[in-house]
Amino acid sequence: MQDIGEGVISAFQVSIEGVVQRRGSEEYGASLLNRWNLDVQNTPILIVYPKNINDVVKAVNFSRGYGLDFAIKAGGHGTTSACKDGLLIDFSSMKKIVVDPDKRTATVEAGCLLGELDLETSRFGLQVPSGHVSHTGVAGLTLGGGLGHLSRSFGLTVDSLLQVTIVNYKGEVMTVNNETNSDLFFGIKGAGSNYGVVIEFIFQLHPVPNIFLGTFIYPLDGCKEVLVKLGEIDRDPQTPWELSCEISITSENIVILAIYNGKEEDGRPLVEEISKIGAPIVSKMENIKYVDLQKLMNSKVPPGKYYQRGPFLKHSLNSEAVDILLEAISDHPTKTGTLLLIHLGGAVTNHPLKDTSSFPYRNAKYQLIIFSKIVSEDSRELIRQWTFNTHSKLSNKYCYGDYSNTTDGSQHISIIYDHCYDKLLDLKNKYDPTNFFHNNVNIKPTFI
C-alpha cells in the first residue's frame, strides 16, 4: 500500500456521488456493525457507499492505483466481505429493482436483500428461487450458486440468472451473459466474487402463486425413525420435485418443513403422509405466501457472532448418518448449535443449464450447514473443534466438498470447486491475473 496524502483522500471523497466514510468517524463505527455475522475482523481505511456504477469504477481505480486491500459488502452475511487498511464497498445504497412482468424478468442492484426482491416480485405472482432467510444479500447468495426453498422446483439461483454487469480489476464495465463474455458467465455462476464487482443482476422469474407448508416438530429423543424415513422419501423416484423437506436439528428438538410448491390439492396428500411419521409434538399444515415462508427462519438467526461450515452430502439420510448427526448435536459444547439439512436433487441435479455454471456438486442429496452461535470468546475454539469433529465423522463416506457460501476456509479451494476448478483457474488468470479480488473464497492466480 502506498502512502496516501490527506489531499488525495479528500479529492477522492469529493469525486464520489455517494457517501465515503473515513476510519475514525462516528458513522464509520456504526457501519462496521451493519452486518449479519459480526464475527468478522474488518478495518478498512475507507467505506464507499456507491450511488451508481461510476462510483464503483472510481473506487476500483483508486484502490488499484494506491495498492489498497479491496473488499465488497452486499448483504453482510459472508465472512470474507471485509478488508484490513483498505477500501470497502458497501452496496446498501444501491437497491433498485425493476420487474418486467411480461418478460418475467427482474433487474436487481447489488445491495438488495432477498426479502426486498421477494416482496417486489410477489406483486406479480413471480419469484426468483433464492435462499432461506430474507435478510440474506442477493449478490453473495447468487454468486456462490444460490440454494433455497425452491431449488428442487426451479434449480439454483444462478440457473435463473440471465445477465450481470460487472466492473473488472481495470475499472472497465463489462456485460456478461450467454452471448457476451460467455466464458466468464460460467465463472460468475458459482465463483463470481473472484472476477469483479457485480453491480447488477437480471433474473428470469417463475410463477409461485402459493406454498403448501407442513411444519412438524419432534422431541430429540426417539426421532431417529423420522429422519431415516425422510431419507427413504428422498430416495423414492416418485417424490416430486415440487416437494422439499428441510430439516433443522438442535439440542432441543427437530423441525421439519415439508414445502410443496404447487396447488394444495396436489401437495396435501404428500405433506399429510409426512405428518404421520413418528409422533410430532407440533403438526401444522397451511397455505402460506412465499414471502412469508422466506421469513420463517429470520428470528432464529438474528445478527450476531456465528461459526459455520457447509459440506454437501453424497447420500440420502440413513441409519448410520442419522446416528452421527444426533450424536454430534448432543455433544455440542454450548448447546447453541444447529444442523440444517437443505434438501437438494430435483431441478438442482437435472436442470438443463446445469453444465453452464461452476456449481460442482449437482448430484448432492443435501447441503448440511454445521452452524453455531458464538456465545463467548472462550467458546470459540470449542465450537471450531466441534465443527471439525462433526465434519470428520461424516467426511470420508458422506461428504463432498464445502459449499463456497458456507465454507469456514479450512478446505482447499480445489475441493470446494472440484471438477470446475481448472476452468475457474483459467478464468482467474484471464480476468483477474493480479488477484485484485481476493477477499472471497479465493481462486489464486497461477503466478501469484
Disulfide bonds with the S-S distance in Angstrom:
none
